């Protein structure tokens, strides 16, 4: 294979047949893939000598003794073991990337908040320097909770690599296209797709079409998994076959490079003499993946009333309490509205969960104005929220015929923990100071005299 035909000397296995060439379908599958024939041992994990002079190494995503249905690990066959990719470490500062617990004394996190999109920068920003933390929850040291970020990226990482020991990252693009060159293969990512980058996975991020902006949910806790469908049954929502894991790819490049590691909220760098993306073959079930949000099949009421938004859950990261998530990733996409005699938008409510929403494109039905693509909002636990007056009056007086809710895609990072604002979110990000006023004009309609008709 001609390495020069791939970015930065990338060598990739032959394309798979079908429309998803370069990817393998399935969520949580046990995959095997090799970029050179015979690089993957058969019938055993750790032969005395690996083919091609490779080193066998295991990447474990769970404790060794985790139950079989939860146990995740991948065996990698690489040019150099990972200990050659992390030399002496020196502490660095990425001032806009924060971790929980992060509760500045002069910032108030209680309230209803909404932000306009963060503006793109003329200064060069990579995946690391362009990350802007908006909220954090829980505690990175005890591996519970999360953080939400917005990324602004216009510059590729060159001979620069990263991994987080703290978390897996759920990436939700809103503008531009990125390439994630990882130890286990290549993921190209565009708006209306998402990617999951597992804890401990080394990767480099390149700009394919910029500038790029999007959202990141940093999950400190148990890994994302597909939610239980319960009485919905075996189909709809996010189907496992629509998740794609990359085939094996590797680099054999001896060049001065930098590896950055996130650990307990701190960032450290190590200078190395080669690319760490040198896994020639691998097998296992701990790997990065992507998912096309357009394949999400929503379910809903077909007669009356409005189901809980949990029916729109794409992925969930469990907590120690049954039915209460460390994080839910929820998608509100195009769908038909058919319920009779029903107020169709989300109802007014207070919630034990804390809800951070982002708009990928279009108009959100509960907030026709103000919540624009690239923007986000935060309604912390037990803070009341719901439709603004325009949405309420429109839905209360609408002719309830079958209606397609079109040109809309928003999402929610929902967590059982309160989300604390960072100084950046409170003082630098473009907050809509008048957001609370969207409910101010709601009228008193009660007159005490007219009952049921």
C-alpha positions in Angstrom: 0.0 0.0 0.0 1.2 3.5 -0.8 1.4 5.4 2.5 1.8 8.6 0.7 -1.8 8.5 -0.5 -3.1 8.9 3.1 -2.9 11.9 5.4 0.4 12.0 7.3 1.5 8.6 6.1 -1.6 6.7 7.1 -1.9 3.1 6.0 -5.4 1.7 5.9 -6.9 -1.7 5.3 -8.7 -2.3 2.0 -12.2 -0.7 2.0 -15.1 -2.9 3.1 -17.8 -3.6 0.6 -21.0 -1.5 0.6 -21.8 2.1 1.5 -19.8 2.1 4.8 -16.4 1.3 3.4 -13.8 1.7 6.1 -16.2 1.0 8.9 -17.6 -2.1 10.6 -21.2 -2.1 11.7 -22.6 -2.8 15.2 -22.7 -1.4 18.7 -20.6 -3.3 21.3 -19.6 -5.9 18.9 -16.4 -8.0 19.2 -14.5 -6.8 16.1 -11.3 -8.0 14.5 -9.4 -6.1 11.7 -5.9 -6.0 10.3 -4.2 -3.6 8.0 -1.5 -6.1 7.0 -2.4 -9.8 6.2 -1.6 -12.1 9.0 -0.9 -9.4 11.5 -3.7 -10.6 13.8 -2.9 -13.7 15.8 -5.5 -16.4 15.5 -6.7 -18.7 18.3 -4.8 -16.8 21.0 -4.1 -13.3 22.2 -0.4 -13.3 23.3 1.8 -15.4 21.1 5.5 -15.8 22.1 6.3 -13.8 18.9 3.9 -11.7 16.9 4.1 -11.6 13.1 5.9 -8.6 11.6 7.8 -8.1 14.8 4.7 -6.5 16.4 4.1 -6.1 20.1 0.9 -7.5 21.7 -0.8 -5.1 24.2 -4.2 -5.0 25.8 -6.3 -1.8 26.2 -8.8 -2.4 29.0 -11.9 -0.2 29.3 -13.4 -1.9 32.3 -12.0 -3.7 35.4 -10.7 -7.2 34.6 -13.4 -8.7 36.8 -16.4 -6.8 35.3 -19.3 -9.1 34.4 -18.9 -10.7 31.0 -21.7 -8.7 29.4 -20.0 -5.4 30.6 -16.4 -6.4 30.1 -14.6 -4.4 27.5 -11.1 -4.7 26.2 -9.2 -4.7 22.9 -6.0 -6.5 22.0 -3.7 -4.4 19.9 -0.7 -5.5 17.8 1.5 -2.5 17.4 4.9 -1.5 16.1 6.0 -0.2 19.6 4.3 -0.7 23.0 2.7 2.3 24.5 5.4 2.7 27.1 7.6 4.0 24.2 5.0 6.7 23.5 5.0 8.4 26.9 8.3 9.7 28.1 8.9 12.1 30.9 5.8 14.2 31.6 5.6 17.9 32.2 2.5 19.8 33.4 0.9 22.2 30.9 -2.1 24.5 31.2 -5.1 24.5 28.9 -7.0 27.3 30.6 -10.4 26.9 28.9 -10.7 23.1 29.5 -12.0 22.6 33.0 -13.0 19.5 35.0 -15.4 18.9 37.9 -15.5 19.8 40.7 -15.3 23.3 39.3 -17.4 25.8 41.3 -16.0 29.4 41.1 -17.1 31.5 44.1 -18.2 34.4 41.9 -20.4 32.4 39.5 -24.0 31.6 40.0 -25.2 28.4 38.4 -28.8 28.4 39.6 -31.1 29.7 37.0 -32.2 29.4 33.4 -29.4 30.2 30.9 -29.1 30.4 27.2 -26.2 31.3 24.9 -25.7 32.4 21.3 -23.2 30.4 19.3 -19.6 31.0 20.1 -17.9 33.1 17.4 -15.1 31.5 15.4 -11.6 32.8 16.0 -9.0 34.2 13.6 -6.3 32.7 15.8 -5.3 29.1 15.1 -7.1 26.7 17.4 -6.6 23.0 17.6 -8.8 20.3 19.3 -6.9 21.1 22.5 -6.6 24.8 22.5 -10.1 25.3 21.0 -12.0 23.5 23.7 -14.3 25.7 25.8 -15.8 24.2 29.0 -19.3 25.5 29.7 -20.4 23.3 32.6 -19.1 20.5 34.9 -20.9 18.1 37.2 -19.8 15.5 39.7 -16.1 14.7 40.3 -13.5 13.6 37.8 -11.4 12.0 40.6 -14.2 9.6 41.6 -15.3 9.0 38.0 -18.8 10.3 38.3 -20.5 13.1 36.4 -19.6 14.9 33.3 -18.5 18.2 31.6 -20.0 19.9 28.6 -17.8 21.8 26.1 -18.0 23.7 22.9 -15.1 23.3 20.5 -13.8 25.9 18.0 -11.3 24.2 15.7 -9.7 25.7 12.6 -6.2 24.1 12.7 -5.1 20.5 12.5 -3.0 18.8 15.1 0.4 18.0 13.3 2.7 15.5 15.0 0.6 16.1 18.1 -1.6 13.5 19.8 -4.0 13.3 22.8 -5.7 10.9 25.1 -7.9 11.3 28.2 -7.4 9.1 31.1 -10.4 10.8 32.7 -13.2 10.2 30.4 -14.8 9.1 27.1 -15.8 11.9 24.8 -19.1 12.2 22.9 -18.6 14.6 20.0 -21.5 16.4 18.4 -20.4 18.5 15.3 -22.5 21.6 14.4 -20.3 23.2 11.7 -17.3 21.9 9.6 -15.8 18.4 9.2 -13.2 16.7 11.3 -11.0 13.7 11.0 -10.1 11.7 14.1 -7.0 9.6 13.4 -7.0 7.1 16.2 -4.9 4.1 17.3 -7.7 1.8 16.0 -8.6 3.5 12.8 -9.9 6.7 11.2 -13.3 8.4 11.7 -14.4 11.3 9.5 -17.1 13.3 11.2 -19.6 15.8 9.9 -22.7 17.6 11.3 -25.7 15.3 12.0 -23.2 12.6 13.1 -21.7 11.8 16.5 -18.6 10.0 17.6 -17.5 8.4 20.8 -13.8 8.4 21.7 -13.1 5.9 24.5 -11.1 6.7 27.6 -7.4 6.0 27.1 -7.5 6.0 23.2 -4.8 8.0 21.5 -5.8 10.2 18.6 -5.0 13.2 16.4 -7.7 15.6 15.1 -7.4 17.1 11.7 -9.6 19.7 10.0 -11.2 18.5 6.7 -13.5 21.5 6.2 -13.4 24.4 8.6 -13.8 26.3 10.6 -15.4 23.7 12.9 -17.7 24.1 15.8 -19.6 21.6 17.9 -20.4 20.2 21.3 -18.6 17.6 23.5 -20.0 15.7 26.4 -17.1 14.5 28.6 -18.3 11.4 30.5 -16.4 10.7 33.7 -18.5 7.7 34.6 -19.6 4.4 33.2 -19.5 4.1 29.4 -22.3 5.1 27.1 -24.6 2.2 26.1 -27.8 1.8 24.3 -30.8 2.4 26.5 -33.2 -0.4 27.3 -36.2 -0.2 25.0 -38.6 -1.9 27.5 -42.0 -2.4 26.0 -40.9 -0.7 22.8 -39.2 -4.0 22.0 -36.3 -4.9 19.7 -36.5 -2.1 17.1 -36.5 1.7 16.6 -34.7 4.4 18.4 -31.0 3.9 17.8 -30.4 0.5 16.1 -27.1 -1.2 16.8 -26.3 -1.8 13.1 -26.1 1.9 12.4 -23.1 2.5 14.6 -19.8 2.2 12.7 -16.3 1.3 14.1 -13.3 2.0 11.9 -11.1 -0.7 10.3 -7.5 -1.0 11.3 -5.1 1.7 10.2 -1.6 2.6 11.3 1.4 5.0 10.9 5.0 4.0 10.8 6.6 7.5 11.1 9.7 8.4 13.1 9.3 12.1 13.7 9.5 14.3 16.7 6.0 14.5 18.2 4.1 15.5 21.3 1.6 13.5 23.3 -0.8 15.3 25.7 -2.6 13.4 28.4 -5.6 14.5 30.5 -5.5 12.9 34.0 -7.6 14.0 37.0 -8.4 17.3 35.3 -4.7 18.1 34.8 -2.9 18.1 31.4 0.6 16.7 30.9 2.8 16.5 27.8 5.5 14.1 26.8 7.9 14.5 23.8 8.2 11.3 21.8 10.2 10.3 18.7 7.5 8.7 16.6 3.8 8.5 15.9 1.8 6.6 18.5 -0.8 5.5 16.0 1.0 2.3 15.2 -1.6 -0.4 15.8 -1.4 -2.7 12.7 -4.2 -5.1 13.8 -6.6 -5.4 16.7 -9.6 -7.3 18.0 -12.0 -6.6 20.8 -15.0 -4.6 21.8 -13.4 -1.4 23.2 -13.1 1.0 20.2 -14.2 4.3 18.8 -17.3 4.6 16.8 -19.5 7.0 14.9 -23.3 7.2 14.3 -25.4 9.0 11.8 -28.2 10.9 13.7 -30.4 10.7 10.6 -30.8 7.0 11.2 -32.4 7.6 14.6 -35.9 6.2 14.4 -38.1 8.2 16.9 -41.2 6.7 18.5 -44.1 8.7 20.0 -47.8 9.0 20.9 -50.2 8.0 18.1 -53.4 9.0 19.9 -53.1 11.4 22.8 -50.8 12.9 25.5 -47.1 13.7 25.3 -44.6 10.9 26.4 -41.6 11.7 28.5 -38.5 12.9 26.5 -36.7 9.7 27.5 -38.3 8.1 24.4 -35.7 10.2 22.4 -32.7 8.7 24.2 -29.9 7.7 21.8 -27.3 6.7 24.4 -27.2 6.5 28.2 -24.3 6.2 30.7 -25.6 4.5 33.8 -25.1 5.6 37.4 -25.3 3.4 40.4 -29.0 4.0 40.7 -31.3 2.0 38.4 -33.2 4.2 35.9 -31.3 7.4 36.8 -28.5 8.1 34.4 -25.1 9.6 34.9 -25.7 11.1 31.4 -28.5 10.6 28.8 -27.8 11.8 25.3 -31.3 12.7 23.9 -32.1 13.7 20.3 -35.0 15.8 19.1 -35.1 15.4 15.3 -37.7 15.7 12.5 -40.9 13.6 13.3 -44.6 13.5 12.8 -47.0 15.0 15.4 -50.4 13.3 15.4 -51.7 13.3 19.0 -55.3 14.4 19.4 -56.5 16.9 22.0 -53.0 17.3 23.2 -50.5 20.1 23.9 -47.8 18.8 21.6 -44.6 20.7 22.5 -42.7 19.8 25.7 -44.8 20.7 28.7 -43.8 23.0 31.6 -41.8 21.1 34.2 -39.2 20.9 36.9 -36.9 17.9 36.7 -34.5 16.1 39.1 -32.1 15.9 36.2 -30.1 18.9 34.8 -30.6 19.6 31.2 -28.1 21.1 28.8 -29.4 21.5 25.3 -27.7 22.4 22.0 -29.1 23.2 18.6 -27.5 21.5 15.6 -29.8 23.1 13.0 -33.2 24.5 12.4 -35.9 25.6 14.9 -36.8 23.9 18.3 -40.5 23.6 18.7 -40.6 24.9 22.3 -38.6 28.0 21.6 -39.3 29.3 18.1 -37.0 32.3 18.7 -33.7 32.8 20.4 -32.5 29.1 20.5 -30.5 29.2 17.3 -28.1 26.7 15.6 -24.8 26.5 17.5 -26.5 27.9 20.6 -27.1 26.1 23.9 -29.2 26.4 27.0 -29.0 25.1 30.6 -31.9 24.3 33.0 -30.4 23.0 36.2 -32.1 20.5 38.4 -35.5 21.6 39.8 -35.4 24.9 37.8 -38.8 25.4 36.1 -38.8 25.7 32.3 -40.9 25.1 29.2 -42.4 26.7 26.1 -42.2 30.5 25.7 -45.5 32.4 25.0 -45.3 32.1 21.3 -44.9 28.3 21.4 -47.6 28.0 24.1 -50.2 30.1 22.3 -49.5 28.5 19.0 -49.8 25.0 20.3 -52.8 25.7 22.5 -54.8 27.1 19.5 -53.5 25.0 16.6 -55.6 22.9 14.3 -54.5 19.5 15.5 -54.1 17.7 12.2 -51.2 15.4 11.4 -48.2 17.7 11.1 -44.6 17.1 10.2 -42.1 18.8 12.6 -39.5 19.6 10.0 -36.1 21.4 9.8 -35.1 20.6 13.4 -32.3 18.8 15.2 -31.5 19.6 18.8 -30.0 17.4 21.5 -29.7 17.3 25.3 -26.9 16.3 27.7 -29.0 15.3 30.7 -27.4 14.3 34.0 -28.5 13.5 37.5 -25.9 15.9 38.9 -26.2 19.7 39.0 -24.2 21.4 36.3 -22.0 24.2 37.5 -21.1 27.1 35.1 -17.4 27.8 34.4 -16.1 31.4 34.5 -16.0 31.3 30.7 -19.7 30.3 30.5 -20.7 33.0 33.0 -18.5 35.9 31.9 -17.1 35.3 28.4 -19.6 33.2 26.4 -22.3 35.2 24.6 -25.1 34.7 27.2 -28.6 35.9 26.4 -29.2 38.1 29.5 -32.9 38.5 28.6 -33.6 34.7 28.3 -35.6 34.6 31.5 -37.9 37.2 29.9 -39.2 34.8 27.3 -41.7 33.6 30.0 -42.5 37.1 31.4 -45.4 37.7 29.0 -47.3 34.5 29.8 -50.8 35.6 30.7 -53.0 34.7 33.6 -55.9 32.8 32.0 -57.8 31.6 35.1 -61.1 33.4 35.8 -62.6 31.0 38.4 -66.0 31.0 36.6 -65.9 29.0 33.4 -65.6 25.2 34.1 -65.6 22.3 31.8 -67.7 22.5 28.7 
